[in-house]
Amino acid sequence: MVSSGKIWDELATAADRVEHKDGWHSRRVFPDADSDIYIALRHPGAVPALLVEIDAGAVRVIGEYPSARGFELYPESVTPGPRGRARLCLVLADARYRDVLEVLVNDVSERIALTPSQEEGVKVFIARLHIWQNFMRKHGAQGLTNEAQIGLFGELSLLADLLTNRLSAHDLVSAWKGPIGGNQDFDIRGRCVEVKSTTVTPPVSVKIVNVNQFDETMVELLLFCHISMVHDDQNGESLPELVDRIRTTLVVQDVSALDGFNAKLIEAGYLDSHRELYSDTRYKLRETTFFKITEGFPRITAKDLPVGISGCSYTVLLSACAPYEVEVADAITALFNERETDIGA
């Protein structure tokens, strides 16, 4: 496994011993890869970067160069001409994102190294940068907010519970839609769950930010899962511990699901480099409650909005949801059952 941060530090130390020359100071990694991959510093300024040198023809598969607050990507000619060589330069654009870029470069370089051709390497490079582009757009360099941590912990808690059921780990990870902006957090063949987590005791209400979240007419079955948690430094579980537990389960059940899971963690704003930010906060599950969303459930949908209003956010009192509560076992059975299941409410 490459450590870009360590290599940048070593390159910087080496450069201090000699006269700085403008341009790239680099070290090749993954020498057996079809593409030439370098961890580099750009002088002046010792700017961290990843360089990928390829045949010029392989660059043609790039339609658009992604960029974000934390990085920029641009091509350079190494040797001119259609049969020449080109260099793709992924460069830090904001010093606040150095730690994030380190994780990005480790991720991208390892994936490029595994591809069977330079063209495939370029496609993987761009695809991964689009994922990181979304991360930079949605999340800051300082990690998840407390509210986001609670929300992610709740979704992952349900994911961990569902991994013991009848759907393959790969399909279940694919069904986790929360990080990629789905209307509901889980969509299992049209049977959906919206997860809301709270640490207030006793829990009183939840906030809904999308009029499609509680609209059962758009799916085959829609459940609302409320996860009540408390802070517990002694007996609780931290967000990094929960992530590690799920990863261990995925390795045992279906290692092919691990890649998709890690990608969605990035989409959700979770980076392993930030784990120390979350390690001291530990949660203990207090209660998990399912409600079936059906006619009469307290919610606002698109059809309820007056003309001229395109969306809204609102708060739902949990006490008003009580008549629609269903047993946890029945809810889980209904989620994984392909035939229509009557679960009351």
Steps between C-alpha positions, in 0.01 A plus 500: 500500500638837397529784755501819298534718810820325606645530149415872482678552832806307379510691172477828688788399728713395203427826322615696805847349460546620144422810302131516411429476130165596356291210377423152626686309770351151492526136601349216302263260674348173378777438244317199355194702407419560133496876567796685648381629839695758702454669836640846449562852625476797266753779550496781577289451809538124559138442392389135550384318189435167327637456147385231258702470180336320207502480123349818354224299331365380835410857596229509232259306724473804730192707422531751781765559764343502849608764750398601851592730787780274613663385176548574133572262212670599177701335220861567404692387196805287575597426141295670225305338222216246472745219580660694782447491874273708723485564872181538706573726797279485809614792715403640838308825452429591864742430785209427738428186298847344515387214724200438277720502189728244666208259538383580146844433349541173690159387380538607137857381448427152634196465273687617192775249574248214487363585155601284199568789258578869494157582355330315784731671745394842373131405521544381860698815581223730377220291655664508842562874473130557435426322830754720675364804320162429663673465835672838465174664395294362790751482785766717650855412589423477873290184505133430560283721718349347814163476327653326199685255725176405676321456168775284352528291816128425481513396135804281559337340805208389286736388224690287751176341621378428148827328408382201701197451276418346164641753253860470383745747650571643155130561428443649844786747462355592161162552668652756740402822323537759777852617407413547132189709556222245466149597611532229767808364671443140387328372188476122477326427171243775559458425871644803674603621844557857611722510811493779755728495804479708817697525822238704687344309792214453481484548121231747396516573127692458176565744220405421140682695230360345183130466410579167330649340813163397643307456174398134484330541161841506330612156626364153569543522879624787715613468860624764740766374740566714805821418686527642851857519630676634807858611558677233703876530545524169687279257308441678171654455157678772305434572134844365393439181699166449328660558159773247582241247618307525174820472296593182686157353429525591131840334469352180639171509309592656166827688460381642167254715698781673690597727211146633461465547875821702522393714205169579667676591823689763303173622349362525854797713603682236707877469457726264692746787539238674715432204728673664796239776481226243569670249728416671830126517426326172572136412448283230648181395326200559723209394282422431133143559389341442160192672362316417180428811297153475356185707459454730800865499609607850614704635209504741209544375143534680168125480432433694823703803395320810376565617146826689487667307785758248378609354833512539875644364823290419805502329839306184588409421863581139580191476719286559190670203327409252776185360330714391205764310698580145384707227660868508411500135392198557275661807346823314420307205354300734277815672374653176376180331385438543128129424529254753644506483878237638734677639803208679652455872555 
